[in-house]
Amino acid sequence: MYSGGRTLSVIVRTPQSHRAVAFDTLNAEKDDNGALKDKMPRSYGVSNSSKRSFGDGAGKKTAQCSTDCLVDTLKKRVPVISWLPRYPLKNIVPDLIAGFTVGLTLIPQSMGYAVLAGLEPQYGLYSAFLGSFVYIIFGTVKEVNMGPAALLALLTFNYTHHLGPQFAVLLCFLAGCVELLFGILHLGFLVNFISAPVVSGFTSAAAFMVASAQVKGLLGLKFDADSFASIWTAVFNHIHETKLWDAVLGGCCCVFLLTLRFLKDSFKVEEGRSPTCCQKFIRGSVWFLCTSRNALIVLISMGIAYYFHYNYEEVVPFMLTGKVEPGLPPFAFPAFSTEVNNRTLNIFEMVGELKSGVIVVPVVAIIANVAIGKAFASGQILDATQEMVALGLCNIAGSIVGSMPAMGSFSRSAVSNASGVRSPLAGLYTGVMVILSLSLLTPYFFFIPRATLAAVIMCAVIFMVEVDKIAPMWRNNKRDLLSSLATFAACLALGMEMGLVIGAAVDISFLLYFSATPKVNVDTISSACGPEYILATPTQGLLFPAADFVRTQIQSSLADIDENNHLPVVIDCRNIQKLDCTAAQSLEAVARDCNKQERLVVFCGMKKSVLSMMMGICKERIKHASSESELTSLLRGGNFKSMRETALLLR
């Protein structure tokens, strides 16, 4: 996470002046010994030397506080104001290198993801520049780069492939509005109901879907299919139509990409030895070559196709991308009315055609973007609200230039981090590269083989399958593994959006089950200084789903431990942080059941809020001990305070 600099605030208070002076390390000079000395102190509060009245000073202090709060809020919501004035010039080169490297990855990927979404390649490039510029202003994680992603491309295809590009652009706009609304209303907590195992299953299923969708391009086949089962059914039905040279080119591209991916890990310096200049140069060259492998394979494939086109009378043995619209797109809001099958649709009918995509796409983008931000936050706390605001604004702005839904990408963030990025300003150079490619290179994009783009996407997404998480979940929590596998299977069988809903429903079902069946520890306690008693300790808060279960569990445990009904019962309520009316009535029923058996019941360790709830619900006097001595006295038959009396004392 980029902070742009550090500020040391030193608060100095003296009895004479009661002043607070803040020193900014950026404006502080050092003396000969290296210690900070004040250069530009700023005073807050009222000094003794002031001749103003207290009322006038208090008013000015309130106005100053209001201004400071406004400035702090503005810096928090527009982070560029905070870090750009302190941006060191020495960071320009690292950010330029990182932006250029990410651009080499982004440009071929964005065209491939547009094809995956059922759009023409230029829509991927439209999605890759304006979002980068907006994120510089509102983003907080320096590694994040806004652009197309495999997950959103797949969802975009599911919702818009039969409708046309204007619906993909409208989906981008609406997704941005929902993301912005989530950020403004602080609704990010809602995505917490989708657990990490569910996200893992969803992401792995998406990787399977995306890779399966690329088999068609990899083999040079032509068919229409939009589900996992239908894709593979069509592949087997059309396998005899495989174009040999497309398959050869696609296979060679996959081998090339995977080889370079694994090659960079083989150049490592032995531990305990510092690398020589020659080793540094070799490692840097290999790393750059491996990192730019997507752009490199695209250039090589373009060269081969270009050679065939001009030397063999325009006969190319591969399926090519075809014409890519040159130049920048016109700046305009997405169409709020359109014609589909000779029928004019207004904005409400267009939203209806997008169905659940208006909610599913932004929710998935928020989950993924926050996860990426946390992964690269460098130990700092991520402002999820600001990330949602930034994501929403990026998509709203992107829709003005014909963008499909966009978000950050783990692969691009990893490349940016490895390139030594210093600030979000790296997105400026990436965006400029995309604009230059739209302006100058689009005639040459005609020669990109579809098999190459399919190989680029497939080799990028196969590593999204989180196989490494299966073993830890199996060893530590099989319930999480069940949620993940249920999500994975449902996504492939029923569709991505239904799979996410089913996975979340399974997870919430587990959550409700454990909330309704809390564990109650029941033990017999005996000591030399006090009487023997039965201690019942609920392990968590009690709410209405668990009320009857806790009552039944306590009663059955008492019957097993003490058949003669002569030991008193102490209910330890220290773990009960919250209590509702139904649970309070259940605890009262436990006390009433024990009273019928002529068994003493004492509640102890109640929080003030829990005690207040019990006091308002219980109609009978129930014994409550607020200390260990009171508990011992009650168990020995001493006087006791009712809950109402205890509550009055607490007040």
Stockholm file with secondary structure:
# STOCKHOLM 1.0

chainA/1-651         MYSGGRTLSVIVRTPQSHRAVAFDTLNAEKDDNGALKDKMPRSYGVSNSSKRSFGDGAGKKTAQCSTDCLVDTLKKRVPVISWLPRYPLKNIVPDLIAGFTVGLTLIPQSMGYAVLAGLEPQYGLYSAFLGSFVYIIFGTVKEVNMGPAALLALLTFNYTHHLGPQFAVLLCFLAGCVELLFGILHLGFLVNFISAPVVSGFTSAAAFMVASAQVKGLLGLKFDADSFASIWTAVFNHIHETKLWDAVLGGCCCVFLLTLRFLKDSFKVEEGRSPTCCQKFIRGSVWFLCTSRNALIVLISMGIAYYFHYNYEEVVPFMLTGKVEPGLPPFAFPAFSTEVNNRTLNIFEMVGELKSGVIVVPVVAIIANVAIGKAFASGQILDATQEMVALGLCNIAGSIVGSMPAMGSFSRSAVSNASGVRSPLAGLYTGVMVILSLSLLTPYFFFIPRATLAAVIMCAVIFMVEVDKIAPMWRNNKRDLLSSLATFAACLALGMEMGLVIGAAVDISFLLYFSATPKVNVDTISSACGPEYILATPTQGLLFPAADFVRTQIQSSLADIDENNHLPVVIDCRNIQKLDCTAAQSLEAVARDCNKQERLVVFCGMKKSVLSMMMGICKERIKHASSESELTSLLRGGNFKSMRETALLLR
#=GR chainA/1-651 SS CCCCSCCCCCCCCCTTTCCEEECCGGGCEECTTSCEECSSCEEESCCTTCCSCHHHHHHHHHHHHHHHHHHHHHHHHSTHHHHSTTCCGGGHHHHHHHHHHHHHHHHHHHHHHHHHTTSCHHHHHHTTTHHHHHHHHHCCCTTCCCBCCHHHHHHHHHHHTTTCHHHHHHHHHHHHHHHHHHHHTTCGGGGGGSCHHHHHHHHHHHHHHHHHHHHHHHHTCCCCCCSHHHHHHHHHHSGGGCCHHHHHHHHHHHHHHHHHHHHGGGCCCCTTCCCCHHHHHHHHHHHHHHHTHHHHHHHHHHHHHHHHHHHTTTCCSSCBCCCCCCSCCCCCCCCSCEEETTEEECHHHHHHHHTTHHHHHHHHHHHHHHHHHHHTSTTSCCCHHHHHHHHHHHHHHHHTTTCCCCBCCHHHHHHHHHTTCCSTTHHHHHHHHHHHIIIIIHHHHTTCBHHHHHHHHHHHHGGGSCGGGHHHHHHHCHHHHHHHHHHHHHHHHHCHHHHHHHHHHHHHHHHHHHHHSCCEEEEEECCSSSCCEEEEEESSCBCGGGHHHHHHHHHHHHHHHCTTCCSCEEEECTTCCCBCHHHHHHHHHHHHHHHHTTCCEEEESCCHHHHHHHHHHCCSCCEEESSHHHHHHHHTTCCCCBHHHHHHHHC
#=GC SS_cons         CCCCSCCCCCCCCCTTTCCEEECCGGGCEECTTSCEECSSCEEESCCTTCCSCHHHHHHHHHHHHHHHHHHHHHHHHSTHHHHSTTCCGGGHHHHHHHHHHHHHHHHHHHHHHHHHTTSCHHHHHHTTTHHHHHHHHHCCCTTCCCBCCHHHHHHHHHHHTTTCHHHHHHHHHHHHHHHHHHHHTTCGGGGGGSCHHHHHHHHHHHHHHHHHHHHHHHHTCCCCCCSHHHHHHHHHHSGGGCCHHHHHHHHHHHHHHHHHHHHGGGCCCCTTCCCCHHHHHHHHHHHHHHHTHHHHHHHHHHHHHHHHHHHTTTCCSSCBCCCCCCSCCCCCCCCSCEEETTEEECHHHHHHHHTTHHHHHHHHHHHHHHHHHHHTSTTSCCCHHHHHHHHHHHHHHHHTTTCCCCBCCHHHHHHHHHTTCCSTTHHHHHHHHHHHIIIIIHHHHTTCBHHHHHHHHHHHHGGGSCGGGHHHHHHHCHHHHHHHHHHHHHHHHHCHHHHHHHHHHHHHHHHHHHHHSCCEEEEEECCSSSCCEEEEEESSCBCGGGHHHHHHHHHHHHHHHCTTCCSCEEEECTTCCCBCHHHHHHHHHHHHHHHHTTCCEEEESCCHHHHHHHHHHCCSCCEEESSHHHHHHHHTTCCCCBHHHHHHHHC
//
